[in-house]
């Protein structure tokens, strides 16, 4: 078990998720429902499933496409989605 990968992944996710829309959504859901335990467990389940899909899909891509191309495509997709959101297309 590579503890460096485990700690790096944990801290990257923890720091990048602070103050993002997911956290704000959880905050508002908890305030509205007043059921923090249910919101917590359902949020963990939802994020875990999304992460599982990303890891499985990334593992499959990595077998067939070099990492450099995946990084370029991810960056371009991030910029495209950002522009679409900026101009309120999505």
VEXTOR-17390 format. One record per atom (N, C-alpha, C, O): residue number from 1; residue in one letter; x, y negated, z negated. Coordinates in nm, 4 decimals, m for minus. Example, Ala and Ser with C-alpha at 12.3 -4.5 7.8 and 13.67 -1.06 7.14 Angstrom:
REM residues 2
(site 1,"A",(1.3190,0.5690,m0.7800))
(site 1,"A",(1.2300,0.4500,m0.7800))
(site 1,"A",(1.3200,0.3300,m0.7800))
(site 1,"A",(1.4236,0.3319,m0.8465))
(site 2,"S",(1.2850,0.2250,m0.7080))
(site 2,"S",(1.3670,0.1060,m0.7140))
(site 2,"S",(1.2900,m0.0030,m0.7870))
(site 2,"S",(1.3409,m0.1138,m0.8039))
//
This chain:
REM residues 90
(site 1,"X",(0.0846,0.1178,0.0000))
(site 1,"X",(0.0000,0.0000,0.0000))
(site 1,"X",(0.0889,m0.1238,0.0000))
(site 1,"X",(0.1790,m0.1370,m0.0828))
(site 2,"X",(0.0623,m0.2139,0.0936))
(site 2,"X",(0.1411,m0.3359,0.1063))
(site 2,"X",(0.0730,m0.4492,0.0302))
(site 2,"X",(m0.0223,m0.5098,0.0792))
(site 3,"X",(0.1229,m0.4770,m0.0902))
(site 3,"X",(0.0619,m0.5781,m0.1762))
(site 3,"X",(0.0757,m0.7182,m0.1179))
(site 3,"X",(m0.0086,m0.8043,m0.1429))
(site 4,"X",(0.1811,m0.7418,m0.0404))
(site 4,"X",(0.1994,m0.8734,0.0205))
(site 4,"X",(0.0836,m0.9033,0.1159))
(site 4,"X",(0.0302,m1.0143,0.1149))
(site 5,"X",(0.0445,m0.8071,0.1972))
(site 5,"X",(m0.0680,m0.8246,0.2893))
(site 5,"X",(m0.1973,m0.8462,0.2107))
(site 5,"X",(m0.2784,m0.9316,0.2465))
(site 6,"X",(m0.2162,m0.7699,0.1047))
(site 6,"X",(m0.3379,m0.7816,0.0237))
(site 6,"X",(m0.3487,m0.9207,m0.0372))
(site 6,"X",(m0.4533,m0.9848,m0.0271))
(site 7,"X",(m0.2420,m0.9678,m0.1001))
(site 7,"X",(m0.2460,m1.0997,m0.1636))
(site 7,"X",(m0.2551,m1.2122,m0.0607))
(site 7,"X",(m0.3260,m1.3104,m0.0826))
(site 8,"X",(m0.1841,m1.1986,0.0509))
(site 8,"X",(m0.1907,m1.3000,0.1563))
(site 8,"X",(m0.3314,m1.3102,0.2120))
(site 8,"X",(m0.3838,m1.4205,0.2277))
(site 9,"X",(m0.3931,m1.1974,0.2420))
(site 9,"X",(m0.5299,m1.1969,0.2949))
(site 9,"X",(m0.6265,m1.2585,0.1945))
(site 9,"X",(m0.7110,m1.3405,0.2304))
(site 10,"X",(m0.6132,m1.2183,0.0687))
(site 10,"X",(m0.7024,m1.2712,m0.0347))
(site 10,"X",(m0.6924,m1.4226,m0.0446))
(site 10,"X",(m0.7939,m1.4922,m0.0401))
(site 11,"X",(m0.5703,m1.4741,m0.0581))
(site 11,"X",(m0.5542,m1.6177,m0.0776))
(site 11,"X",(m0.5901,m1.6966,0.0468))
(site 11,"X",(m0.6425,m1.8074,0.0358))
(site 12,"X",(m0.5634,m1.6425,0.1654))
(site 12,"X",(m0.6016,m1.7130,0.2884))
(site 12,"X",(m0.7535,m1.7267,0.2963))
(site 12,"X",(m0.8047,m1.8343,0.3274))
(site 13,"X",(m0.8246,m1.6194,0.2688))
(site 13,"X",(m0.9706,m1.6241,0.2727))
(site 13,"X",(m1.0236,m1.7143,0.1618))
(site 13,"X",(m1.1122,m1.7964,0.1854))
(site 14,"X",(m0.9704,m1.6995,0.0426))
(site 14,"X",(m1.0181,m1.7778,m0.0715))
(site 14,"X",(m1.0013,m1.9277,m0.0467))
(site 14,"X",(m1.0951,m2.0046,m0.0671))
(site 15,"X",(m0.8838,m1.9690,m0.0033))
(site 15,"X",(m0.8562,m2.1111,0.0159))
(site 15,"X",(m0.9331,m2.1674,0.1345))
(site 15,"X",(m0.9865,m2.2780,0.1263))
(site 16,"X",(m0.9394,m2.0929,0.2449))
(site 16,"X",(m1.0076,m2.1463,0.3630))
(site 16,"X",(m1.1588,m2.1496,0.3467))
(site 16,"X",(m1.2258,m2.2273,0.4146))
(site 17,"X",(m1.2135,m2.0683,0.2595))
(site 17,"X",(m1.3584,m2.0669,0.2398))
(site 17,"X",(m1.4060,m2.1700,0.1379))
(site 17,"X",(m1.5264,m2.1928,0.1258))
(site 18,"X",(m1.3149,m2.2323,0.0649))
(site 18,"X",(m1.3553,m2.3314,m0.0351))
(site 18,"X",(m1.4147,m2.4537,0.0335))
(site 18,"X",(m1.3498,m2.5176,0.1164))
(site 19,"X",(m1.5386,m2.4854,m0.0021))
(site 19,"X",(m1.6041,m2.6042,0.0501))
(site 19,"X",(m1.6564,m2.5910,0.1923))
(site 19,"X",(m1.6953,m2.6912,0.2523))
(site 20,"X",(m1.6583,m2.4717,0.2472))
(site 20,"X",(m1.7094,m2.4571,0.3834))
(site 20,"X",(m1.8601,m2.4347,0.3809))
(site 20,"X",(m1.9218,m2.4330,0.2744))
(site 21,"X",(m1.9176,m2.4178,0.4973))
(site 21,"X",(m2.0645,m2.4075,0.5054))
(site 21,"X",(m2.1182,m2.2839,0.4348))
(site 21,"X",(m2.2309,m2.2868,0.3854))
(site 22,"X",(m2.0418,m2.1759,0.4284))
(site 22,"X",(m2.0877,m2.0562,0.3579))
(site 22,"X",(m2.1025,m2.0844,0.2091))
(site 22,"X",(m2.2023,m2.0466,0.1477))
(site 23,"X",(m2.0044,m2.1500,0.1525))
(site 23,"X",(m2.0108,m2.1816,0.0101))
(site 23,"X",(m2.1248,m2.2789,m0.0183))
(site 23,"X",(m2.1953,m2.2642,m0.1181))
(site 24,"X",(m2.1430,m2.3767,0.0673))
(site 24,"X",(m2.2515,m2.4724,0.0480))
(site 24,"X",(m2.3883,m2.4052,0.0643))
(site 24,"X",(m2.4837,m2.4401,m0.0053))
(site 25,"X",(m2.3970,m2.3096,0.1558))
(site 25,"X",(m2.5218,m2.2342,0.1726))
(site 25,"X",(m2.5516,m2.1541,0.0470))
(site 25,"X",(m2.6654,m2.1523,0.0001))
(site 26,"X",(m2.4506,m2.0880,m0.0078))
(site 26,"X",(m2.4702,m2.0115,m0.1312))
(site 26,"X",(m2.5111,m2.1019,m0.2464))
(site 26,"X",(m2.5959,m2.0655,m0.3278))
(site 27,"X",(m2.4509,m2.2190,m0.2528))
(site 27,"X",(m2.4860,m2.3139,m0.3574))
(site 27,"X",(m2.6326,m2.3543,m0.3464))
(site 27,"X",(m2.7045,m2.3562,m0.4463))
(site 28,"X",(m2.6768,m2.3866,m0.2247))
(site 28,"X",(m2.8158,m2.4290,m0.2092))
(site 28,"X",(m2.9135,m2.3139,m0.2295))
(site 28,"X",(m3.0218,m2.3341,m0.2843))
(site 29,"X",(m2.8767,m2.1932,m0.1860))
(site 29,"X",(m2.9636,m2.0772,m0.2096))
(site 29,"X",(m2.9788,m2.0479,m0.3586))
(site 29,"X",(m3.0877,m2.0152,m0.4059))
(site 30,"X",(m2.8695,m2.0602,m0.4308))
(site 30,"X",(m2.8753,m2.0371,m0.5751))
(site 30,"X",(m2.9603,m2.1429,m0.6438))
(site 30,"X",(m3.0409,m2.1116,m0.7315))
(site 31,"X",(m2.9420,m2.2676,m0.6038))
(site 31,"X",(m3.0209,m2.3753,m0.6645))
(site 31,"X",(m3.1696,m2.3587,m0.6336))
(site 31,"X",(m3.2541,m2.3825,m0.7200))
(site 32,"X",(m3.2013,m2.3183,m0.5116))
(site 32,"X",(m3.3414,m2.3045,m0.4711))
(site 32,"X",(m3.4078,m2.1835,m0.5358))
(site 32,"X",(m3.5199,m2.1926,m0.5857))
(site 33,"X",(m3.3376,m2.0698,m0.5348))
(site 33,"X",(m3.3984,m1.9454,m0.5841))
(site 33,"X",(m3.3837,m1.9276,m0.7346))
(site 33,"X",(m3.4633,m1.8579,m0.7974))
(site 34,"X",(m3.2817,m1.9904,m0.7921))
(site 34,"X",(m3.2473,m1.9734,m0.9339))
(site 34,"X",(m3.2235,m1.8266,m0.9688))
(site 34,"X",(m3.2574,m1.7796,m1.0774))
(site 35,"X",(m3.1639,m1.7565,m0.8727))
(site 35,"X",(m3.1290,m1.6153,m0.8900))
(site 35,"X",(m2.9832,m1.5961,m0.8485))
(site 35,"X",(m2.9560,m1.5382,m0.7433))
(site 36,"X",(m2.8894,m1.6441,m0.9301))
(site 36,"X",(m2.7484,m1.6405,m0.8888))
(site 36,"X",(m2.6930,m1.4998,m0.8680))
(site 36,"X",(m2.6099,m1.4793,m0.7795))
(site 37,"X",(m2.7364,m1.4046,m0.9460))
(site 37,"X",(m2.6839,m1.2685,m0.9322))
(site 37,"X",(m2.7242,m1.2085,m0.7975))
(site 37,"X",(m2.6423,m1.1465,m0.7298))
(site 38,"X",(m2.8503,m1.2271,m0.7590))
(site 38,"X",(m2.8976,m1.1742,m0.6313))
(site 38,"X",(m2.8278,m1.2436,m0.5146))
(site 38,"X",(m2.7897,m1.1784,m0.4173))
(site 39,"X",(m2.8109,m1.3752,m0.5238))
(site 39,"X",(m2.7415,m1.4482,m0.4182))
(site 39,"X",(m2.5962,m1.4027,m0.4097))
(site 39,"X",(m2.5422,m1.3867,m0.3002))
(site 40,"X",(m2.5332,m1.3820,m0.5245))
(site 40,"X",(m2.3944,m1.3368,m0.5258))
(site 40,"X",(m2.3803,m1.2024,m0.4543))
(site 40,"X",(m2.2989,m1.1891,m0.3630))
(site 41,"X",(m2.4582,m1.1041,m0.4949))
(site 41,"X",(m2.4428,m0.9696,m0.4373))
(site 41,"X",(m2.4817,m0.9660,m0.2896))
(site 41,"X",(m2.4174,m0.8968,m0.2106))
(site 42,"X",(m2.5851,m1.0390,m0.2517))
(site 42,"X",(m2.6221,m1.0391,m0.1104))
(site 42,"X",(m2.5185,m1.1139,m0.0262))
(site 42,"X",(m2.4931,m1.0760,0.0881))
(site 43,"X",(m2.4588,m1.2193,m0.0813))
(site 43,"X",(m2.3533,m1.2916,m0.0103))
(site 43,"X",(m2.2287,m1.2051,0.0071))
(site 43,"X",(m2.1683,m1.2025,0.1144))
(site 44,"X",(m2.1913,m1.1350,m0.0982))
(site 44,"X",(m2.0756,m1.0455,m0.0891))
(site 44,"X",(m2.1011,m0.9363,0.0147))
(site 44,"X",(m2.0124,m0.9037,0.0934))
(site 45,"X",(m2.2212,m0.8802,0.0150))
(site 45,"X",(m2.2548,m0.7760,0.1120))
(site 45,"X",(m2.2513,m0.8307,0.2547))
(site 45,"X",(m2.1962,m0.7666,0.3442))
(site 46,"X",(m2.3094,m0.9482,0.2762))
(site 46,"X",(m2.3106,m1.0076,0.4096))
(site 46,"X",(m2.1712,m1.0421,0.4587))
(site 46,"X",(m2.1369,m1.0141,0.5735))
(site 47,"X",(m2.0907,m1.1027,0.3726))
(site 47,"X",(m1.9545,m1.1392,0.4122))
(site 47,"X",(m1.8691,m1.0144,0.4347))
(site 47,"X",(m1.7847,m1.0118,0.5243))
(site 48,"X",(m1.8912,m0.9118,0.3537))
(site 48,"X",(m1.8169,m0.7868,0.3711))
(site 48,"X",(m1.8493,m0.7222,0.5051))
(site 48,"X",(m1.7597,m0.6723,0.5732))
(site 49,"X",(m1.9757,m0.7228,0.5431))
(site 49,"X",(m2.0150,m0.6648,0.6708))
(site 49,"X",(m1.9559,m0.7441,0.7876))
(site 49,"X",(m1.9068,m0.6852,0.8839))
(site 50,"X",(m1.9605,m0.8762,0.7794))
(site 50,"X",(m1.9019,m0.9596,0.8844))
(site 50,"X",(m1.7505,m0.9363,0.8946))
(site 50,"X",(m1.6950,m0.9310,1.0044))
(site 51,"X",(m1.6855,m0.9225,0.7803))
(site 51,"X",(m1.5417,m0.8963,0.7785))
(site 51,"X",(m1.5105,m0.7586,0.8360))
(site 51,"X",(m1.4128,m0.7423,0.9091))
(site 52,"X",(m1.5928,m0.6602,0.8033))
(site 52,"X",(m1.5744,m0.5260,0.8585))
(site 52,"X",(m1.5814,m0.5281,1.0107))
(site 52,"X",(m1.4979,m0.4676,1.0779))
(site 53,"X",(m1.6811,m0.5980,1.0651))
(site 53,"X",(m1.6915,m0.6093,1.2106))
(site 53,"X",(m1.5673,m0.6744,1.2700))
(site 53,"X",(m1.5156,m0.6284,1.3718))
(site 54,"X",(m1.5193,m0.7810,1.2072))
(site 54,"X",(m1.4011,m0.8514,1.2568))
(site 54,"X",(m1.2783,m0.7608,1.2553))
(site 54,"X",(m1.1990,m0.7617,1.3495))
(site 55,"X",(m1.2626,m0.6833,1.1495))
(site 55,"X",(m1.1457,m0.5953,1.1378))
(site 55,"X",(m1.1528,m0.4818,1.2386))
(site 55,"X",(m1.0529,m0.4499,1.3032))
(site 56,"X",(m1.2696,m0.4205,1.2529))
(site 56,"X",(m1.2843,m0.3107,1.3494))
(site 56,"X",(m1.2630,m0.3627,1.4909))
(site 56,"X",(m1.1882,m0.3030,1.5684))
(site 57,"X",(m1.3281,m0.4736,1.5251))
(site 57,"X",(m1.3154,m0.5310,1.6585))
(site 57,"X",(m1.1714,m0.5751,1.6850))
(site 57,"X",(m1.1188,m0.5534,1.7941))
(site 58,"X",(m1.1072,m0.6374,1.5848))
(site 58,"X",(m0.9675,m0.6789,1.5985))
(site 58,"X",(m0.8741,m0.5614,1.6168))
(site 58,"X",(m0.7789,m0.5691,1.6945))
(site 59,"X",(m0.9002,m0.4521,1.5457))
(site 59,"X",(m0.8183,m0.3321,1.5610))
(site 59,"X",(m0.8290,m0.2720,1.6999))
(site 59,"X",(m0.7305,m0.2241,1.7561))
(site 60,"X",(m0.9493,m0.2750,1.7542))
(site 60,"X",(m0.9696,m0.2224,1.8901))
(site 60,"X",(m0.9008,m0.3130,1.9925))
(site 60,"X",(m0.8322,m0.2649,2.0826))
(site 61,"X",(m0.9198,m0.4450,1.9779))
(site 61,"X",(m0.8553,m0.5387,2.0703))
(site 61,"X",(m0.7041,m0.5256,2.0678))
(site 61,"X",(m0.6389,m0.5283,2.1722))
(site 62,"X",(m0.6489,m0.5115,1.9486))
(site 62,"X",(m0.5035,m0.5059,1.9322))
(site 62,"X",(m0.4429,m0.3858,2.0050))
(site 62,"X",(m0.3272,m0.3910,2.0467))
(site 63,"X",(m0.5195,m0.2784,2.0205))
(site 63,"X",(m0.4688,m0.1602,2.0916))
(site 63,"X",(m0.4515,m0.1858,2.2407))
(site 63,"X",(m0.3650,m0.1256,2.3043))
(site 64,"X",(m0.5337,m0.2751,2.2974))
(site 64,"X",(m0.5367,m0.2943,2.4415))
(site 64,"X",(m0.4840,m0.4290,2.4894))
(site 64,"X",(m0.4444,m0.4430,2.6052))
(site 65,"X",(m0.4834,m0.5281,2.4003))
(site 65,"X",(m0.4429,m0.6632,2.4393))
(site 65,"X",(m0.3311,m0.7091,2.3460))
(site 65,"X",(m0.3429,m0.6938,2.2244))
(site 66,"X",(m0.2224,m0.7652,2.4005))
(site 66,"X",(m0.1145,m0.8151,2.3146))
(site 66,"X",(m0.1631,m0.9246,2.2199))
(site 66,"X",(m0.2523,m1.0023,2.2538))
(site 67,"X",(m0.1040,m0.9296,2.1025))
(site 67,"X",(m0.1452,m1.0236,1.9980))
(site 67,"X",(m0.1398,m1.1682,2.0454))
(site 67,"X",(m0.2257,m1.2487,2.0095))
(site 68,"X",(m0.0403,m1.2012,2.1252))
(site 68,"X",(m0.0256,m1.3379,2.1742))
(site 68,"X",(m0.1497,m1.3818,2.2515))
(site 68,"X",(m0.1965,m1.4942,2.2332))
(site 69,"X",(m0.2032,m1.2969,2.3359))
(site 69,"X",(m0.3228,m1.3306,2.4136))
(site 69,"X",(m0.4465,m1.3428,2.3244))
(site 69,"X",(m0.5329,m1.4273,2.3480))
(site 70,"X",(m0.4539,m1.2587,2.2231))
(site 70,"X",(m0.5666,m1.2660,2.1289))
(site 70,"X",(m0.5630,m1.3989,2.0541))
(site 70,"X",(m0.6672,m1.4611,2.0335))
(site 71,"X",(m0.4442,m1.4428,2.0133))
(site 71,"X",(m0.4311,m1.5703,1.9429))
(site 71,"X",(m0.4701,m1.6869,2.0332))
(site 71,"X",(m0.5373,m1.7796,1.9881))
(site 72,"X",(m0.4293,m1.6837,2.1588))
(site 72,"X",(m0.4650,m1.7904,2.2524))
(site 72,"X",(m0.6160,m1.7928,2.2744))
(site 72,"X",(m0.6782,m1.8989,2.2702))
(site 73,"X",(m0.6743,m1.6760,2.2977))
(site 73,"X",(m0.8194,m1.6683,2.3198))
(site 73,"X",(m0.8959,m1.7155,2.1963))
(site 73,"X",(m0.9959,m1.7862,2.2092))
(site 74,"X",(m0.8502,m1.6775,2.0768))
(site 74,"X",(m0.9163,m1.7201,1.9534))
(site 74,"X",(m0.9103,m1.8712,1.9383))
(site 74,"X",(m1.0101,m1.9337,1.9026))
(site 75,"X",(m0.7953,m1.9306,1.9648))
(site 75,"X",(m0.7801,m2.0753,1.9564))
(site 75,"X",(m0.8700,m2.1474,2.0557))
(site 75,"X",(m0.9345,m2.2464,2.0214))
(site 76,"X",(m0.8741,m2.0976,2.1785))
(site 76,"X",(m0.9604,m2.1590,2.2810))
(site 76,"X",(m1.1074,m2.1476,2.2416))
(site 76,"X",(m1.1835,m2.2434,2.2556))
(site 77,"X",(m1.1467,m2.0311,2.1927))
(site 77,"X",(m1.2853,m2.0116,2.1508))
(site 77,"X",(m1.3210,m2.1052,2.0356))
(site 77,"X",(m1.4309,m2.1605,2.0320))
(site 78,"X",(m1.2290,m2.1228,1.9423))
(site 78,"X",(m1.2505,m2.2137,1.8295))
(site 78,"X",(m1.2720,m2.3568,1.8793))
(site 78,"X",(m1.3616,m2.4266,1.8320))
(site 79,"X",(m1.1897,m2.3997,1.9746))
(site 79,"X",(m1.2023,m2.5350,2.0298))
(site 79,"X",(m1.3331,m2.5506,2.1064))
(site 79,"X",(m1.4012,m2.6524,2.0932))
(site 80,"X",(m1.3683,m2.4505,2.1863))
(site 80,"X",(m1.4930,m2.4564,2.2635))
(site 80,"X",(m1.6142,m2.4664,2.1717))
(site 80,"X",(m1.7025,m2.5493,2.1937))
(site 81,"X",(m1.6186,m2.3825,2.0693))
(site 81,"X",(m1.7313,m2.3865,1.9758))
(site 81,"X",(m1.7354,m2.5205,1.9029))
(site 81,"X",(m1.8431,m2.5763,1.8816))
(site 82,"X",(m1.6194,m2.5721,1.8649))
(site 82,"X",(m1.6135,m2.7030,1.7998))
(site 82,"X",(m1.6674,m2.8129,1.8895))
(site 82,"X",(m1.7416,m2.8994,1.8429))
(site 83,"X",(m1.6319,m2.8112,2.0166))
(site 83,"X",(m1.6828,m2.9115,2.1113))
(site 83,"X",(m1.8335,m2.8971,2.1302))
(site 83,"X",(m1.9057,m2.9967,2.1348))
(site 84,"X",(m1.8803,m2.7742,2.1411))
(site 84,"X",(m2.0245,m2.7520,2.1563))
(site 84,"X",(m2.1008,m2.8040,2.0348))
(site 84,"X",(m2.2087,m2.8615,2.0484))
(site 85,"X",(m2.0444,m2.7835,1.9166))
(site 85,"X",(m2.1088,m2.8342,1.7958))
(site 85,"X",(m2.0993,m2.9864,1.7889))
(site 85,"X",(m2.1937,m3.0525,1.7455))
(site 86,"X",(m1.9862,m3.0421,1.8314))
(site 86,"X",(m1.9684,m3.1862,1.8290))
(site 86,"X",(m2.0712,m3.2567,1.9173))
(site 86,"X",(m2.1258,m3.3606,1.8803))
(site 87,"X",(m2.0962,m3.1991,2.0333))
(site 87,"X",(m2.1915,m3.2590,2.1263))
(site 87,"X",(m2.3334,m3.2039,2.1075))
(site 87,"X",(m2.4217,m3.2265,2.1903))
(site 88,"X",(m2.3531,m3.1321,1.9981))
(site 88,"X",(m2.4847,m3.0801,1.9568))
(site 88,"X",(m2.5503,m2.9929,2.0644))
(site 88,"X",(m2.6720,m2.9961,2.0833))
(site 89,"X",(m2.4683,m2.9162,2.1334))
(site 89,"X",(m2.5197,m2.8215,2.2317))
(site 89,"X",(m2.5638,m2.6931,2.1618))
(site 89,"X",(m2.6593,m2.6274,2.2031))
(site 90,"X",(m2.4918,m2.6594,2.0554))
(site 90,"X",(m2.5336,m2.5441,1.9737))
(site 90,"X",(m2.5540,m2.5892,1.8311))
(site 90,"X",(m2.5893,m2.5084,1.7452))
//
